[in-house]
Amino acid sequence: MRALTDLRRTPRAGPPRGPAGALRRLGRRIGPGRALAAALLVLLLALRVYDPPPVEALRLRTFDAFQVLAPRPRPPERPVAILDIDEASLAAFGQWPWSRTRMAEITRRLSEGGAAVVAFDVIFSEPDRLSPPLLAETVPGLNAAARADLLAQPDSDAVFAEALKAATAVLGQTASRAPVPWTGKEPPPQTGMAVVGPDLDPERALMSFPGLIRNLPVLERAAAGRGVFTISPERDGVVRRVPLILRAEGAVVPTLSVEILRVLTGADSILVRTDDTGVASVRLPDLAVPTDPGGQVWVRFSPHDPDIYISARDLLAGTVAPERIRDKIVLVGTSAVGLLDNRTTPIDRSMPGVEVHAQLLENLLFGTTLVAWNGMVLVEIGVAAAVSLAIIAFAPILGAFNLLLLGSLVAAGLAYASWYCFSEQSVLFDATFPLITTFLVYLTLVFTNYFREQAGRTRIRAAFGQYLSPALVEQLAANPEKLRLGGEERRLTIMFSDVRGFTTISEFYKTDPAGLTALMNRFLTPLTNAILDRRGTIDKYMGDAIMAFWNAPLDDPDQETNAAAAALDMLARMDALNAARRAEAEGGGHPVLPLDVGIGVNTGACVVGNMGSDLRFDYSVLGDTVNLASRLEGQSKFYGVKIILGAATAEAIRDRYPVLEIDLIQVKGKREPETISTLLGDEAFRRSGRFADLSARHAGMIAAYRARRWDEARAAATACRELAEGLRIDGLYRLYEARAAEFAEEPPPADWAGVYVATSK
């Protein structure tokens, strides 16, 4: 056990003093696992600040899942309608674009129907190709009269402008990746913007485009408002956020939805509030909309709603119910697939772009936009840091299971908080980052602890694998705290085995010590395997003898049965070894001394643990049960049997194995007698008729002997010897024959109780 001494008793130098020593002591106190987990936490927090696409994508997918689980309820009164240039309308009036006179007719009918605002999700940036004056200039082969007639008719764009002026109309514009020249003589009309907040240019945070595609100047001047309908999806192509303001051609301009609300409320300008991160909110009279730093709002979507669509064909045919238009914001757009204005939203794979604006308007009017506070990232980082630091701090105190339980509760709380903020407060709080961060920190602690324990177990296995049984080595590897002086009281089954006549065998090898060593290894190996195969623990080797025990360090509820099976297996393996040695001797032409083993087994209370001194100790057992087992093995040759069992062992296995009582003996050094028995074979022999006959005759012999019926006892012993032929217990019955004959000549004293007092070990 020198390895144990080296592992536990190696002197260590005193701790270094000064700053280096303080740092080293702090490092030992923190531990490599905590240090690694803290470093990982710092890295993850920095990753959240940088917010790479994978981190953002996971967050967005989580919010998408929330929208699918709890889409925005449709309001009972729908303030927005869509005048749809659908497939049926294109089939009725021809391909797009339509003439501006038809668009003027649509505008007039919507205005006459009581529409609060008519807004266009289409753009009219080029002159109407069907305008009569333009046809007069472009159609070849016209005669003078026809050309004069066309020139005399009103310009279609002017007609459309008059209709826009008569209605409350908002025209759409679109952002461009390249500058677009303005064709008007006067500067284009613009919506007023008032910025209130810190000295931070909000334009740096806004979506920015070099150009802006406007409508014809005559139309721009006629409309009550102008807004950009550009929708930019996220990296994955899903529309989640829509800007309320953006930057185009160096100026801050409103988007279509917020411009519609400005016109509807009669405001002259839009108020933009900023903070240190960028845009904080966009405000109109009686309306304040929080935004992200880029001036965007998160739309809480409802599923596609066909009920808000009005076909342009039906409007022009006069078949639309008045209440579908009256007092509503009417968006003019298209759902026709061929016009390529469909978008992907969190809950719909294909939603017309005009409906995205309609849903945004309802969000703004009913206050259902999702709010992502500008400082929410700090909250998420703070939560992740706080929970992770708590895990790092309390991991050694709580233990793995309690830490996992607490972590699960915290994870459930974070998930619920994220869901509650979304479903009840319309606030976007990302729980995925704190959850992933804390989980990775937890895994780091678990794995570093696992690797540290594995390293410790490897050291223990390497140190003690040559000295202890594999079961004990694994027990010590799993529970290193068992490496301490002292022990515990347990009920154990103890076995001693010894090779009979080993002195004679040693003398045979007196000129060949190496041969004797090889022979010892040859017979100790199978005997050891027989014990270990039945969950036994090898205590020690004493020359040719083996000491083993059961039910420690691992619990063994069948300790007596396993010990009995091991004893029988040891005899069988010894027979096989003797047969192999005889065959070798016959082949080599040299004599061979057979090996014969005696076994003693006893069960009772013992003390088991690390016994010895501070410098060297062994895992072993102590107690009277151990001493008696040793004495029983020593009596096996005297009684002429292979195996002797103590009373407790015999009683525990009597119903399974063929057990015969041998004697009532008082071994040397003990005052109390012990009933001893022998084990004859396996369970099959226990059920045989031969054993039943032998057991009955044997019991009669013991009864006659203790009743002083010497002749009857001797006759029974002779009969038993004949029944037991081949069972290798002839010596037992010859002993009883001799005893009966001796006592018949010279009876024992009157107080004799059938106890044999052993005079040797």
C-alpha positions in Angstrom: 0.0 0.0 0.0 3.0 2.3 -0.5 1.0 4.1 -3.2 -1.6 5.1 -0.7 1.1 6.5 1.6 2.6 8.5 -1.3 -0.7 9.9 -2.3 -1.9 11.0 1.1 1.3 11.7 3.1 3.7 13.4 0.7 5.1 16.4 2.5 4.2 19.7 0.9 6.2 23.0 1.1 4.6 25.8 2.9 2.5 28.3 0.9 4.4 31.1 -0.8 4.1 34.5 0.8 3.5 37.8 -0.8 1.2 38.8 -3.7 2.1 35.7 -5.6 1.1 33.5 -2.7 -2.1 35.4 -2.2 -3.0 34.9 -5.9 -2.2 31.3 -5.7 -4.4 30.8 -2.6 -7.2 32.7 -4.2 -6.8 30.5 -7.3 -7.1 27.3 -5.2 -10.1 28.7 -3.4 -11.9 29.6 -6.7 -10.9 26.5 -8.5 -10.3 25.8 -12.2 -14.0 25.1 -12.8 -15.2 28.4 -11.4 -12.4 30.3 -13.2 -13.3 28.7 -16.5 -17.0 29.3 -16.0 -16.3 33.0 -15.2 -14.2 33.4 -18.3 -16.9 31.8 -20.4 -19.5 34.1 -18.9 -17.4 37.2 -19.9 -17.1 35.8 -23.4 -20.8 35.2 -23.7 -21.7 38.7 -22.4 -19.4 40.2 -24.9 -21.0 38.1 -27.6 -24.4 39.5 -26.6 -23.1 43.0 -26.9 -21.7 42.3 -30.3 -24.9 40.4 -31.2 -23.8 38.3 -34.2 -26.4 36.9 -36.6 -26.8 33.5 -34.9 -27.6 35.1 -31.5 -30.0 37.5 -33.1 -31.6 34.7 -35.2 -32.3 32.6 -32.0 -33.9 35.6 -30.3 -36.0 36.4 -33.3 -37.2 32.8 -33.7 -38.3 32.8 -30.1 -40.4 35.9 -30.6 -41.8 34.3 -33.8 -42.9 31.3 -31.7 -44.6 33.6 -29.3 -46.5 35.3 -32.2 -47.6 31.9 -33.4 -48.7 30.8 -30.0 -50.5 34.1 -29.2 -51.3 36.1 -32.4 -52.8 39.6 -32.0 -56.6 39.3 -31.6 -58.6 41.0 -34.3 -60.3 44.2 -33.0 -64.1 44.1 -33.0 -64.2 47.3 -35.1 -61.8 47.3 -38.1 -60.5 50.8 -38.7 -58.6 49.8 -41.8 -59.8 48.4 -45.1 -57.8 47.4 -48.2 -58.9 48.4 -51.7 -57.5 45.4 -53.5 -56.2 45.4 -57.1 -56.7 41.6 -57.1 -56.6 39.0 -59.9 -60.3 39.5 -60.6 -59.9 43.3 -61.0 -56.9 42.8 -63.4 -59.0 40.3 -65.4 -61.9 42.9 -65.6 -59.9 46.1 -66.4 -56.6 44.9 -67.9 -53.0 44.7 -66.7 -51.4 47.1 -64.3 -50.7 50.0 -64.4 -54.2 51.3 -65.0 -55.0 54.7 -66.4 -54.9 57.6 -63.9 -58.6 58.4 -64.8 -59.5 55.0 -63.4 -57.4 55.7 -60.3 -59.2 59.0 -60.0 -62.5 57.2 -60.2 -61.4 54.9 -57.4 -60.3 57.8 -55.3 -63.6 59.7 -55.8 -65.7 56.7 -55.0 -63.7 56.0 -51.8 -63.9 59.7 -50.8 -67.7 59.8 -51.5 -68.1 56.6 -49.6 -66.8 58.4 -46.5 -63.2 57.1 -46.2 -61.3 59.0 -43.6 -58.0 58.7 -45.5 -57.2 57.1 -48.8 -53.6 55.9 -48.9 -51.7 54.3 -51.8 -49.3 51.4 -51.4 -48.5 51.9 -55.1 -46.4 54.6 -56.7 -47.1 56.9 -59.7 -43.6 58.0 -60.6 -44.1 58.2 -64.4 -46.7 60.0 -66.5 -49.8 58.0 -67.4 -49.0 56.4 -70.7 -52.8 56.4 -71.5 -53.2 60.2 -70.9 -54.8 61.7 -74.1 -52.3 64.6 -74.5 -49.5 62.0 -74.2 -51.1 59.7 -76.7 -51.4 62.7 -79.2 -47.6 63.0 -79.0 -46.7 59.3 -79.0 -49.1 57.5 -81.2 -47.8 57.5 -84.8 -50.0 58.1 -87.9 -52.7 60.3 -86.2 -54.4 62.8 -88.5 -54.6 66.4 -87.4 -58.2 66.2 -86.2 -57.6 63.2 -84.0 -54.5 64.8 -82.6 -56.3 68.0 -81.9 -59.1 66.1 -80.2 -56.7 64.3 -77.9 -54.8 67.4 -77.0 -58.1 69.1 -76.1 -58.9 66.4 -73.5 -57.7 66.9 -69.9 -54.5 65.3 -68.8 -55.1 62.0 -66.8 -52.5 62.9 -64.2 -54.2 66.2 -63.7 -57.6 64.5 -63.3 -56.0 62.1 -60.8 -54.5 65.1 -58.9 -57.9 66.8 -58.7 -59.4 63.6 -57.2 -56.5 63.4 -54.7 -57.0 67.1 -53.7 -60.7 66.6 -53.2 -60.1 63.5 -51.0 -57.9 63.2 -47.9 -55.1 61.3 -49.6 -51.7 60.0 -48.8 -49.3 58.9 -51.5 -46.7 56.2 -51.1 -43.0 56.6 -51.9 -40.3 54.0 -52.0 -36.7 54.2 -51.0 -34.0 53.7 -53.5 -30.4 52.4 -53.4 -29.4 55.1 -55.9 -30.1 58.8 -56.1 -33.3 59.7 -58.1 -33.6 63.2 -59.5 -36.7 65.3 -58.7 -38.4 66.5 -61.9 -40.5 69.3 -60.3 -39.7 73.0 -60.7 -40.1 73.5 -57.0 -38.6 71.5 -54.1 -40.7 68.5 -53.2 -43.1 68.9 -50.4 -41.9 67.3 -47.1 -43.4 66.5 -43.8 -42.1 68.5 -40.9 -39.9 66.6 -38.3 -39.1 67.9 -34.8 -36.3 66.1 -32.9 -36.2 66.3 -29.1 -33.6 64.7 -27.0 -29.8 64.5 -26.3 -27.4 65.8 -28.8 -27.4 62.6 -30.8 -28.1 62.6 -34.5 -30.9 60.0 -34.8 -30.1 59.7 -38.5 -27.1 57.6 -37.6 -29.3 55.0 -36.1 -32.0 55.1 -38.8 -32.4 53.0 -41.9 -30.7 55.1 -44.6 -31.1 55.1 -48.4 -29.4 57.4 -50.9 -32.5 58.0 -53.0 -36.2 58.3 -52.8 -38.6 57.5 -55.6 -41.5 60.0 -55.5 -44.7 60.4 -57.4 -45.2 62.9 -60.2 -44.8 66.4 -58.9 -48.4 67.3 -59.7 -49.6 64.3 -57.6 -47.2 65.0 -54.7 -48.5 68.6 -54.4 -52.1 67.5 -54.6 -51.8 64.9 -51.8 -52.3 65.7 -48.1 -49.3 63.5 -47.1 -46.5 61.4 -48.5 -45.0 58.3 -46.8 -42.5 55.7 -47.6 -43.9 52.2 -47.9 -40.6 50.4 -48.1 -40.5 47.3 -46.0 -37.1 45.7 -45.3 -37.3 42.1 -43.9 -34.7 40.7 -41.5 -31.8 38.6 -42.6 -33.9 35.5 -42.9 -36.5 37.3 -45.1 -39.2 37.6 -42.4 -40.9 40.9 -41.8 -41.0 41.6 -38.0 -40.1 45.3 -37.7 -41.3 48.2 -39.8 -39.8 51.6 -39.6 -41.9 54.7 -38.6 -39.2 57.0 -39.9 -36.1 56.6 -42.1 -33.5 58.6 -43.8 -33.7 59.1 -47.6 -31.7 61.6 -49.6 -30.2 63.0 -46.5 -33.5 63.9 -44.8 -35.7 62.1 -42.2 -39.0 61.1 -43.8 -42.0 59.4 -42.4 -43.2 55.9 -43.5 -46.6 55.4 -44.9 -48.4 54.3 -41.7 -47.2 57.1 -39.5 -47.9 59.7 -42.3 -51.5 58.4 -42.5 -51.9 58.9 -38.8 -50.4 62.4 -39.0 -52.8 63.4 -41.8 -55.7 61.8 -39.8 -54.9 63.7 -36.7 -54.3 67.0 -38.5 -50.7 67.4 -37.1 -48.3 69.7 -39.0 -45.2 67.7 -38.0 -44.0 64.5 -36.3 -42.1 64.6 -33.0 -39.1 62.3 -32.7 -37.7 61.8 -29.2 -34.2 60.4 -28.8 -32.0 59.1 -26.1 -28.4 58.0 -25.8 -29.0 54.9 -27.9 -30.9 56.5 -30.8 -34.6 57.0 -31.4 -36.8 56.4 -28.3 -40.3 57.2 -29.7 -42.3 58.8 -32.5 -45.1 61.1 -31.3 -48.3 62.5 -32.8 -51.2 64.2 -31.0 -52.6 61.6 -28.5 -50.2 59.0 -29.8 -46.7 58.1 -28.6 -45.1 55.0 -30.1 -42.0 53.6 -28.5 -39.4 52.4 -31.1 -36.1 50.7 -31.2 -33.0 52.8 -31.7 -33.5 52.6 -35.4 -37.0 54.1 -35.3 -38.6 50.7 -36.0 -41.6 49.1 -34.3 -42.2 45.4 -33.8 -45.5 44.4 -35.4 -47.7 42.0 -33.5 -49.4 40.2 -36.3 -52.8 38.6 -36.7 -53.3 35.9 -39.3 -54.2 36.9 -42.8 -57.7 38.4 -42.8 -59.6 38.4 -46.2 -62.5 40.2 -44.6 -60.8 43.6 -44.8 -60.2 43.3 -48.5 -62.5 45.1 -51.0 -62.0 44.2 -54.7 -61.5 47.2 -56.9 -63.8 45.5 -59.4 -66.6 45.5 -56.9 -66.0 49.1 -55.9 -66.2 50.3 -59.5 -69.3 48.1 -60.1 -71.0 49.8 -57.1 -71.6 46.6 -55.2 -69.6 47.4 -52.0 -71.6 48.0 -48.8 -71.2 51.6 -47.5 -70.2 50.5 -44.0 -67.1 48.8 -45.4 -65.7 52.2 -46.4 -67.2 54.8 -44.2 -64.8 56.3 -41.6 -62.1 53.9 -42.4 -58.5 54.2 -43.5 -58.5 52.7 -46.9 -55.2 51.4 -48.3 -55.0 50.9 -52.0 -52.7 48.0 -52.8 -52.6 44.6 -54.5 -52.7 41.0 -53.5 -52.2 39.8 -57.1 -49.3 37.3 -57.1 -48.0 38.6 -60.4 -47.3 42.1 -58.9 -44.8 40.5 -56.5 -45.8 42.4 -53.3 -46.1 39.4 -50.9 -44.2 39.2 -47.7 -43.3 36.5 -45.1 -44.4 37.3 -41.5 -43.9 35.2 -38.3 -47.3 33.7 -38.8 -47.9 33.8 -42.5 -45.6 32.6 -45.3 -47.2 34.9 -47.9 -49.0 38.1 -46.8 -49.6 41.0 -49.2 -47.4 43.9 -48.4 -50.4 46.2 -48.2 -51.8 44.1 -45.3 -48.5 44.5 -43.4 -49.2 48.2 -43.4 -52.8 47.6 -42.4 -51.8 45.5 -39.5 -49.2 48.1 -38.5 -51.9 50.8 -38.5 -54.1 48.7 -36.3 -51.2 48.1 -33.9 -50.6 51.8 -33.7 -54.2 52.8 -33.3 -54.9 50.2 -30.6 -51.5 50.3 -28.9 -50.6 46.7 -29.5 -47.2 47.1 -31.0 -44.5 45.0 -29.4 -42.1 47.1 -27.3 -38.4 46.4 -27.3 -37.0 48.9 -24.8 -33.7 50.5 -25.8 -32.2 49.3 -22.5 -33.6 45.8 -22.6 -30.3 44.4 -23.8 -28.8 45.6 -20.5 -31.5 43.9 -18.6 -30.9 40.6 -20.5 -27.2 40.9 -19.9 -27.7 41.7 -16.2 -30.0 38.7 -15.7 -27.6 36.4 -17.5 -24.7 37.7 -15.4 -26.6 37.6 -12.1 -27.9 34.0 -12.5 -24.6 32.7 -13.9 -22.6 34.3 -11.0 -25.0 32.7 -8.6 -24.5 29.3 -10.2 -20.7 29.8 -10.0 -20.8 30.9 -6.4 -23.2 28.3 -5.0 -22.3 25.3 -7.2 -19.9 23.7 -4.6 -22.4 24.4 -1.8 -25.6 23.1 -3.3 -24.3 20.1 -5.1 -25.1 18.9 -8.6 -28.7 17.8 -8.1 -29.8 20.8 -6.0 -28.0 23.1 -8.4 -29.8 21.4 -11.4 -33.2 21.7 -9.5 -32.6 25.3 -8.7 -31.4 26.0 -12.3 -34.5 24.4 -13.7 -36.7 26.6 -11.5 -34.8 29.7 -12.6 -35.0 28.6 -16.2 -38.7 28.1 -15.9 -39.0 31.5 -14.2 -37.1 33.2 -17.0 -39.2 31.4 -19.7 -42.4 32.4 -18.0 -41.2 36.0 -17.5 -40.4 36.2 -21.3 -43.8 34.8 -22.1 -45.6 37.0 -19.6 -43.9 40.2 -20.9 -45.0 39.3 -24.5 -48.5 38.1 -23.9 -49.6 40.5 -21.2 -47.4 43.5 -21.5 -46.4 43.4 -25.3 -42.8 43.8 -24.2 -40.0 41.8 -25.8 -37.8 40.3 -23.2 -35.4 37.7 -24.6 -34.9 34.8 -22.2 -33.0 32.7 -24.7 -29.7 34.5 -24.0 -29.8 34.3 -20.2 -31.0 30.6 -20.5 -28.3 29.6 -22.9 -25.6 31.5 -20.9 -26.5 30.0 -17.6 -26.8 26.6 -19.1 -23.4 26.8 -20.7 -21.9 28.0 -17.4 -23.6 25.2 -15.6 -22.3 22.6 -18.1 -18.8 24.1 -17.8 -18.9 23.6 -14.0 -20.3 20.1 -14.4 -17.8 19.0 -17.0 -14.8 20.5 -15.2 -15.9 18.8 -12.0 -16.4 15.6 -13.9 -13.0 15.7 -15.5 -11.4 16.6 -12.1 -13.1 13.6 -10.5 -12.1 11.3 -13.4 -8.5 12.4 -13.0 -8.7 11.7 -9.3 -10.3 8.3 -9.9 -7.6 7.5 -12.4 -4.9 8.3 -9.8 -6.6 6.1 -7.3 -6.9 3.2 -9.8 -3.3 3.5 -10.7 -2.2 3.7 -7.1 -4.3 0.8 -5.7 -5.2 -1.4 -8.6 -2.3 -3.8 -7.8 -3.3 -4.1 -4.2 -7.0 -4.2 -3.9 -9.9 -6.0 -5.5 -11.4 -4.3 -8.6 -14.7 -3.8 -6.7 -12.8 -2.0 -3.9 -10.8 0.1 -6.3 -14.0 1.3 -8.1 -15.6 2.0 -4.7 -12.7 4.1 -3.7 -12.6 5.8 -7.0 -16.3 6.7 -6.6 -15.9 7.7 -3.0 -12.3 8.9 -2.3 -13.4 10.0 1.2 -13.3 6.4 2.2 -9.5 6.7 2.2 -9.3 7.4 6.0 -8.4 5.5 9.1 -11.2 3.8 11.0 -14.1 1.6 10.0 -17.7 0.6 10.4 -19.4 -2.3 11.9 -21.1 -4.6 9.4 -22.4 -8.1 9.1 -19.8 -9.9 6.8 -19.1 -13.3 5.6 -15.4 -14.2 6.0 -13.5 -16.9 4.1 -10.1 -18.4 4.7 -8.5 -20.9 2.3 -5.2 -22.7 2.7 -3.3 -25.2 0.6 -2.8 -28.4 2.7 0.7 -29.8 2.8 2.3 -26.7 1.4 5.4 -27.3 3.4 6.0 -30.6 1.6 5.3 -28.8 -1.8 7.8 -26.1 -0.9 10.4 -28.7 0.0 9.8 -30.3 -3.4 10.8 -26.9 -5.0 13.7 -26.1 -2.7 16.1 -26.0 -5.6 13.6 -24.1 -7.8 12.2 -21.1 -6.0 11.1 -19.6 -9.3 9.1 -22.7 -10.0 7.4 -22.4 -6.5 6.5 -18.8 -7.2 5.0 -19.8 -10.6 3.0 -22.6 -8.9 1.7 -20.2 -6.3 0.6 -17.7 -8.9 -1.0 -20.6 -10.9 -3.2 -21.8 -8.1 -3.8 -18.4 -6.4 -5.1 -16.9 -9.6 -8.1 -19.3 -10.2 -9.0 -19.2 -6.5 -8.9 -15.4 -6.5 -11.1 -15.3 -9.7 -13.6 -17.6 -8.1 -13.9 -15.2 -5.2 -14.1 -12.0 -7.3 -16.6 -13.5 -9.7 -19.0 -13.9 -6.7 -18.6 -10.3 -5.5 -16.0 -11.1 -2.9 -13.2 -8.8 -1.8 -9.7 -10.1 -1.4 -8.4 -9.0 2.0 -4.9 -10.3 1.8 -2.6 -13.2 0.7 -0.7 -15.0 3.4 1.8 -17.2 1.6 -0.4 -19.9 0.1 -3.5 -18.8 2.1 -6.2 -16.3 1.0 -8.4 -14.2 3.2 -11.6 -12.7 1.6 -14.9 -11.3 2.7 -18.3 -10.4 1.4 -20.7 -7.4 1.9 -18.0 -4.8 2.0 -17.2 -2.3 0.6 -20.2 -3.0 -1.7 -23.5 -4.2 -0.2 -24.3 -7.8 -0.9 -27.6 -9.1 0.3 -26.7 -12.6 -0.8 -23.3 -12.7 0.9 -23.6 -16.2 2.4 -24.9 -17.7 -0.9 -22.1 -16.0 -2.9 -19.5 -17.2 -0.4 -20.7 -20.8 -0.7 -20.8 -20.6 -4.5 -17.2 -19.2 -4.5 -16.0 -22.1 -2.2 -17.5 -24.7 -4.5 -16.0 -23.0 -7.5 -12.6 -22.9 -5.8 -12.7 -26.7 -5.4 -13.8 -27.2 -9.0 -11.0 -24.9 -10.3 -8.5 -26.7 -8.1 -9.6 -30.0 -9.5 -9.1 -28.7 -13.0 -5.7 -27.4 -12.1 -4.6 -30.7 -10.6 -5.8 -32.5 -13.8 -3.8 -30.1 -16.0 -0.7 -30.6 -13.8 -1.0 -34.4 -13.9 -1.3 -34.3 -17.7 1.8 -32.1 -17.8 3.7 -34.4 -15.5 2.8 -37.4 -17.5 4.0 -35.7 -20.7 7.2 -34.5 -19.1 8.0 -37.7 -17.2 8.3 -36.0 -13.8 6.4 -36.5 -10.5 3.7 -34.1 -9.4 2.3 -33.3 -6.0 -1.5 -32.7 -6.1 -2.8 -29.5 -4.5 -5.5 -29.8 -1.9 -7.3 -26.8 -0.3 -9.2 -26.4 2.8 -11.8 -23.6 3.3 -13.4 -22.1 6.3 -16.4 -19.7 6.0 -18.1 -17.8 8.8 -20.7 -15.0 9.1 -21.1 -12.4 11.8 -20.5 -8.9 12.9 -17.1 -7.3 12.0 -15.4 -4.0 11.8 -14.4 -3.2 8.3 -12.3 -0.2 7.1 -8.8 1.2 6.8 -6.8 -0.4 9.5 -3.2 0.5 10.4 -1.1 3.5 11.2 -0.9 7.1 9.8 1.9 6.0 7.5 0.5 2.7 6.3 -2.9 1.1 6.4 -4.9 -1.6 4.7 -8.6 -2.0 4.0 -9.3 -5.0 6.2 -11.7 -6.6 8.7 -11.4 -7.3 12.4 -13.5 -9.2 14.9 -14.3 -12.5 16.5 -16.0 -13.7 13.3 -12.7 -13.4 11.5 -10.8 -15.4 14.1 -13.4 -18.1 14.1 -13.4 -18.4 10.2 -9.6 -18.9 10.4 -10.0 -21.6 13.1 -12.6 -23.4 11.0 -10.3 -23.5 8.0 -7.6 -25.0 10.2 -10.1 -27.8 11.3 -11.0 -28.8 7.8 -8.1 -31.3 7.6 -8.8 -32.7 11.0 -12.5 -33.5 10.1 -11.6 -34.8 6.6 -13.8 -32.3 4.7 -13.0 -29.6 2.2 -15.3 -26.9 3.5 -16.3 -26.0 7.0 -19.1 -23.5 7.6 -19.9 -21.6 10.8 -23.4 -21.9 12.2 -24.7 -18.5 10.8 -23.4 -19.3 7.3 -24.9 -22.8 7.3 -28.2 -21.6 8.5 -28.4 -18.9 5.8 -27.7 -21.4 2.9 -29.3 -24.6 4.2 -32.4 -24.3 2.1 -30.4 -23.9 -1.1 -27.2 -26.0 -0.7 -26.5 -29.5 0.6 -25.3 -28.8 4.2 -24.5 -31.4 6.8 -23.8 -30.7 10.4 -20.3 -31.9 11.5 -19.8 -31.3 15.2 -20.2 -29.0 18.1 -16.7 -27.7 18.6 -14.8 -25.4 20.9 -11.9 -24.0 18.9 -8.7 -23.1 20.5 -8.8 -19.7 22.2 -12.7 -19.6 22.5 -14.9 -20.6 25.4 -18.2 -20.9 23.5 -18.8 -23.9 21.3 -19.8 -23.5 17.7 -22.0 -25.8 15.6 -20.0 -26.4 12.4 -21.2 -27.9 9.1 -19.8 -28.9 5.7 -20.9 -28.1 2.2 -21.2 -31.1 -0.1 -22.1 -29.7 -3.5 -24.4 -27.5 -5.6 -28.1 -26.8 -5.5 -28.9 -29.7 -7.8 -27.3 -32.2 -5.4 -29.4 -30.6 -2.6 -32.5 -31.7 -4.4 -31.2 -35.3 -5.1 -32.5 -38.4 -3.5 -28.9 -39.4 -2.6 -28.5 -36.4 -0.5 -31.9 -37.0 1.2 -30.8 -40.5 2.2 -27.4 -39.3 3.3 -28.8 -36.4 5.3 -31.2 -38.7 7.2 -28.5 -41.3 8.0 -26.1 -38.5 9.0 -28.6 -36.9 11.3 -29.2 -40.3 13.0 -25.4 -40.7 13.4 -25.1 -37.3 15.2 -28.1 -38.0 17.4 -26.8 -41.4 18.4 -23.4 -40.0 19.1 -24.7 -37.2 21.4 -27.0 -39.7 23.1 -24.0 -42.0 23.9 -25.3 -44.8 21.8 -21.8 -45.7 20.6 -22.5 -48.9 18.7 -25.4 -47.3 16.8 -23.3 -44.2 16.1 -20.5 -46.3 14.7 -22.8 -48.4 12.5 -24.4 -45.2 11.2 -21.0 -43.7 10.4 -20.1 -46.8 8.4 -23.4 -46.6 6.5 -22.9 -42.9 5.8 -19.4 -43.5 4.5 -20.8 -46.0 2.0 -23.5 -43.5 0.9 -21.0 -40.6 0.6 -18.6 -42.5 -1.6 -17.0 -40.0 -4.0 -18.0 -36.9 -2.0 -14.6 -36.6 -0.4 -15.8 -36.7 3.2 -14.7 -40.2 4.1 -12.4 -38.8 6.7 -15.4 -37.4 8.6 -17.1 -40.8 9.0 -13.8 -42.6 9.8 -13.4 -39.9 12.6 -16.8 -40.7 14.0 -16.2 -44.5 13.8 -13.0 -44.0 15.8 -14.6 -41.7 18.3 -17.5 -44.1 18.9 -15.1 -47.0 19.4 -13.0 -45.0 21.8 -15.9 -43.8 23.8 -17.3 -47.3 23.9 -14.1 -48.4 25.6 -13.7 -45.3 27.8 -17.0 -43.2 28.0 -16.7 -39.4 28.5 -17.5 -37.8 31.8 -21.2 -37.5 32.9 -21.3 -33.8 32.2 -20.2 -34.3 28.6 -22.4 -32.3 26.2 -21.1 -33.6 22.9 -18.6 -30.7 22.5 -15.3 -31.4 21.0 -12.5 -29.2 22.4 -9.9 -28.5 19.8 -6.3 -28.6 21.0 -4.8 -27.0 17.8 -5.6 -24.2 15.4 
